[in-house]
Amino acid sequence: MQLDEVKNVLIDTLNLGPAGQALQADSPLLGSLPELDSMAVVTLIGALEEHFGIMIDDDDISASTFETLGSLAAFVSAKMA
């Protein structure tokens, strides 16, 4: 699973710094990280596409995708499959 890679992209994209290292698979993202606003979601999607070599369509994305770090990592894994 790409959990650590997704976490690192998230930390780098949102400039979370050391606080981001504490994120776990069940850590809530959307609504819990003030840095993750609508513009940051767009930036993060671009960063994930670039890092993992995947294409993410607008139709693929829902709030549940960004619910937790684990749900985001599972989404990325599914896109890579």
The 8 nearest C-alpha neighbors of each residue, nearest first, counted from 0:
[[1, 2, 76, 72, 73, 3, 4, 75],
 [0, 2, 4, 3, 5, 72, 76, 75],
 [1, 3, 5, 72, 4, 0, 6, 69],
 [4, 2, 6, 5, 1, 7, 0, 72],
 [3, 5, 7, 1, 6, 2, 8, 72],
 [6, 4, 8, 2, 7, 3, 72, 1],
 [5, 7, 3, 9, 4, 8, 2, 10],
 [6, 8, 10, 4, 9, 5, 11, 3],
 [9, 7, 5, 11, 6, 10, 12, 4],
 [8, 10, 6, 12, 7, 11, 13, 5],
 [11, 9, 15, 7, 13, 14, 19, 8],
 [10, 12, 14, 8, 9, 13, 7, 15],
 [13, 11, 9, 10, 14, 8, 43, 46],
 [12, 14, 15, 10, 11, 9, 34, 39],
 [15, 13, 11, 10, 16, 12, 9, 34],
 [16, 14, 10, 19, 13, 18, 17, 11],
 [15, 17, 18, 14, 19, 10, 20, 11],
 [16, 18, 19, 20, 15, 21, 10, 14],
 [19, 17, 20, 16, 21, 15, 22, 10],
 [20, 18, 15, 17, 21, 10, 22, 16],
 [19, 21, 17, 18, 22, 16, 10, 6],
 [20, 22, 19, 18, 23, 17, 26, 6],
 [23, 21, 20, 19, 26, 24, 68, 6],
 [22, 24, 26, 25, 21, 68, 69, 20],
 [25, 23, 69, 68, 26, 67, 22, 2],
 [24, 26, 23, 67, 69, 27, 68, 22],
 [27, 25, 23, 67, 24, 22, 68, 28],
 [28, 26, 67, 66, 31, 25, 29, 68],
 [27, 29, 67, 31, 32, 66, 65, 30],
 [30, 28, 31, 66, 65, 32, 35, 27],
 [29, 31, 32, 28, 33, 35, 27, 36],
 [30, 32, 28, 29, 27, 33, 35, 26],
 [31, 33, 34, 35, 28, 30, 29, 27],
 [32, 34, 35, 31, 36, 30, 29, 28],
 [33, 35, 32, 36, 13, 39, 15, 14],
 [36, 34, 39, 32, 33, 40, 29, 37],
 [37, 35, 39, 38, 34, 40, 33, 29],
 [36, 38, 40, 39, 41, 35, 42, 34],
 [39, 37, 41, 40, 36, 42, 35, 43],
 [38, 40, 42, 36, 35, 41, 37, 43],
 [41, 39, 43, 37, 38, 42, 44, 36],
 [40, 42, 44, 38, 39, 43, 45, 37],
 [43, 41, 39, 45, 40, 44, 46, 38],
 [42, 44, 46, 40, 45, 41, 39, 47],
 [45, 43, 47, 41, 46, 42, 40, 48],
 [46, 44, 48, 42, 43, 47, 49, 41],
 [45, 47, 43, 49, 44, 48, 50, 42],
 [48, 46, 50, 44, 49, 45, 51, 43],
 [49, 47, 53, 45, 52, 46, 51, 50],
 [48, 50, 46, 52, 47, 51, 45, 53],
 [51, 49, 47, 48, 52, 46, 8, 53],
 [50, 52, 48, 53, 49, 47, 79, 75],
 [53, 51, 49, 48, 50, 54, 47, 79],
 [54, 52, 48, 51, 79, 55, 78, 49],
 [53, 55, 48, 56, 52, 78, 49, 45],
 [54, 56, 59, 53, 57, 48, 44, 60],
 [57, 55, 58, 59, 54, 60, 44, 53],
 [56, 58, 59, 60, 55, 61, 44, 54],
 [57, 59, 56, 60, 61, 55, 54, 62],
 [60, 58, 56, 57, 55, 61, 64, 74],
 [59, 61, 58, 57, 64, 62, 56, 55],
 [62, 60, 63, 64, 59, 65, 58, 57],
 [61, 63, 64, 65, 66, 60, 29, 67],
 [62, 64, 66, 61, 65, 70, 67, 60],
 [65, 63, 71, 62, 61, 70, 66, 60],
 [64, 66, 63, 71, 62, 67, 29, 28],
 [65, 67, 63, 28, 29, 27, 64, 62],
 [68, 66, 27, 28, 70, 69, 26, 25],
 [67, 69, 24, 71, 70, 26, 72, 25],
 [68, 70, 24, 72, 67, 71, 25, 73],
 [71, 69, 73, 67, 72, 68, 64, 74],
 [70, 72, 74, 68, 64, 69, 73, 65],
 [71, 73, 69, 75, 2, 74, 70, 5],
 [74, 72, 76, 70, 71, 75, 69, 77],
 [73, 75, 71, 77, 72, 76, 70, 78],
 [76, 74, 78, 72, 77, 73, 79, 71],
 [77, 75, 73, 79, 74, 78, 72, 80],
 [76, 78, 74, 80, 79, 75, 73, 72],
 [79, 77, 75, 76, 80, 74, 53, 54],
 [78, 80, 76, 77, 75, 53, 51, 52],
 [79, 77, 78, 76, 75, 53, 74, 73]]
